[in-house]
Amino acid sequence: MEIVARQSFDLERIVNNQQLRGKMDGVYVTTQLETARYFADLSSRYGLGPAVVRVTVEKELFFEFLVKNGIPFETPVDRRPGATETLLPFASLPRFQTLSPVFMHQE
């Protein structure tokens, strides 16, 4: 899996996937494994996944990153009751990479 091997988001692949759906938002992450699995399966219909990748960063650094970038944490997903997500806009991703995230395949 490229994202794990590269230890970074594959932005070109994410952009291409979102263009197929007519949206260009950024990278969606969630603390909910069930939500991640649901959307990974949904993405497989567009040529991605289905795979869930666990991204680990230091908690304090992550929340500081969110505040500095004005990114809301775990907002409700309208089309999936009970689900939440955090949208990392594309412009914020270079700063996110400075947090030294670790990408691992999640079973």
C-alpha atoms as one frame of an Amber mdcrd trajectory, in Angstrom:
protein
   0.000   0.000   0.000   1.614   3.234  -1.203   0.569   5.425   1.707   2.269
   3.108   4.207   5.376   2.604   2.079   5.764   6.357   1.487   4.682   7.391
   5.005   2.641  10.214   3.514  -0.710  10.779   1.878  -0.816  10.035  -1.848
  -2.254  13.411  -2.784  -2.396  12.737  -6.515  -4.501   9.639  -5.933  -6.769
  11.431  -3.462  -7.260  14.382  -5.829  -8.057  12.030  -8.723 -10.591  10.164
  -6.585 -12.298  13.357  -5.464 -12.425  14.731  -9.016 -14.440  11.645 -10.013
 -17.042  12.693  -7.452 -16.903  16.393  -8.317 -15.369  17.567  -5.079 -11.929
  18.758  -4.054 -12.008  19.056  -0.270  -8.916  17.433   1.207  -8.172  14.356
   3.264 -10.827  13.014   5.593  -9.728  11.312   8.813 -11.736   9.910  11.704
 -11.187   8.423  15.135 -13.952   5.882  14.442 -12.764   2.601  12.957 -16.279
   1.671  11.775 -16.596   5.000   9.931 -13.168   4.539   8.355 -14.087   1.051
   7.148 -17.405   2.264   5.712 -15.780   5.030   3.672 -12.859   2.815   2.623
 -15.383   0.379   1.185 -17.261   3.233  -0.485 -13.981   4.513  -2.020 -13.347
   1.105  -3.559 -16.180   1.901  -5.972 -13.970   4.703  -7.318 -10.806   2.640
  -7.695  -9.355   3.175  -4.219  -9.204   0.895  -1.180 -10.811  -0.793   0.398
  -8.151  -0.226   3.012  -8.023   1.558   6.316  -4.805   3.270   7.274  -4.081
   4.220  10.868  -2.320   7.581  11.070  -0.613   8.225  14.384   0.677  11.614
  15.518   1.419  13.075  18.934  -1.946  14.124  20.375  -0.906  17.585  21.594
   0.773  18.415  18.281  -2.287  17.277  16.352  -4.688  19.463  18.323  -2.311
  22.410  18.075  -2.199  21.840  14.295  -6.017  21.808  14.127  -6.336  25.046
  16.111  -3.630  26.861  14.109  -5.298  25.840  10.856  -8.888  26.473  11.972
  -9.838  22.834  11.383 -12.835  21.510  13.351 -12.280  18.140  15.050 -14.631
  15.212  14.419 -17.665  16.936  12.944 -20.830  14.897  12.264 -21.177  13.238
   8.865 -24.624  14.171   7.497 -25.042  11.062   5.374 -23.940   8.620   8.106
 -25.728   9.009  11.484 -23.357   8.756  14.453 -20.269   9.075  12.258 -17.737
  11.881  12.602 -14.824  13.069  10.500 -12.071  15.654  10.425 -11.338  17.287
   7.085  -7.685  18.190   6.504  -7.761  20.685   3.609  -5.167  20.070   0.908
  -3.404  23.348   1.778  -2.818  22.120   5.348  -1.211  18.802   4.406   2.405
  20.021   4.095   2.107  21.320   7.674   0.494  18.050   8.758   3.509  16.131
   7.411   5.761  18.162   9.754   4.026  16.393  12.678   5.909  13.205  11.684
   2.832  11.034  11.205   3.225   7.267  11.134   1.047   5.437   8.599   0.163
   1.776   9.267  -2.268  -0.616   7.596  -5.269  -1.227   9.839  -6.861  -4.691
   9.705
